[in-house]
Amino acid sequence: MNPVRLVLAVQDELYMEPFLQYVHGSEFERRLIITGFSQQDAFVKYMKDSGELVDVLLAEPGFLDHLEATKSGRLTAITLCEREESVSGLSLPKYQPLHQLLSAVWSIAQGDLGKKEGSEGKADVIGVHSVVGGLGKTTVALNIARQLAVEGAKVFYLNLETVSNKLLFEGQNAYEGQPGGLARLLYDLKAAAEEQQLPKLPISAYASRHPLLQGDTFAPLDNLNEMLELQRQEAVDLIEFIAASGLYDAVIVDSDSYPNGRAEAVLERADKLVWLVADDENVMRKTGLWFHHLEHSHPALYSDIMKKSLLTVNRYVGEMTTSLPVSGMMIEVMLSYISAWKNGIRQASALYSPLYQRDVQQLCRRLYRDTGVLQGGNGAR
């Protein structure tokens, strides 16, 4: 994909200098070609002479007042707003983390330039699922997300459990300093759906980057009703909004084990499924019964799930003693039992166990058998 040509127009050079420095040292250096202006005369002349080459204009209101005479049809104008300013059209807060601001600009540019059609350019949706609870879905999902990020992919972790596991936000205020958040996005998605539109703000206006995960996520919801009321189609729309943003190579989704609309959405929408089992007779029995029921009640969905699932044994101790739940299924990956986690998992140990990381790396290799996602991300982004 060609880089986006961005013009930044702000009067304060102390704002522009760190902005440009950050871009040149970040992932956005390959995505954006930036020209900066702090003087209105130079800005107007440039836009008059070369405005047709500009994809996105990110500017303070004072600069945009001089824009109309030189505005080209392809240009996307975004206003940089102070906290109490009210403007028409697209706008973004001027003072926010630069990664968040640039992600929002990139997301807007991708949508307005219309360079992605159909499923092309969308992130892979990887669901982590099990029929039986307590098998370590969240630990596996977080480790997949972090492993893909470490290997160069751009990753989003989405937790759709009714009661979110707060392992990722252990020891910190999960709600302090967060952007719009999942609750706001769910509201905006529902409102936009009624108008048969997409939310006006990009995903980066709602999500935040987690330093340990090295990817983006939402803080846990404070009100359980917001998750309980999330219907299947609404969950599909949420996953689709993130996957189609153009910012990620993979969206890792963690949902409840017991049947509900959110779990159904993950099973249906996921491009790949990591299906967790354990070397336990009861786990295998319940998993087999679930597959048997699905095969007879929803044969098309059963066939789809079988094609895209990687049967993965978690807490493997070195030898399988139980039979597989479905005839013809094969175990693709074994994730080792970590004895140090016996009495509970802490954040540091969950994401930094060398043995477990080795196994998760193998799992990621199976997820992306012959693609370039693990060699520096998707080259299309």
Summary of the structure (lengths in Angstrom):
residues: 381
radius of gyration: 22.9
end to end distance: 6.2
largest distance: 76.8
contacts: 1156
relative contact order: 0.13
helix: 43%
strand: 18%
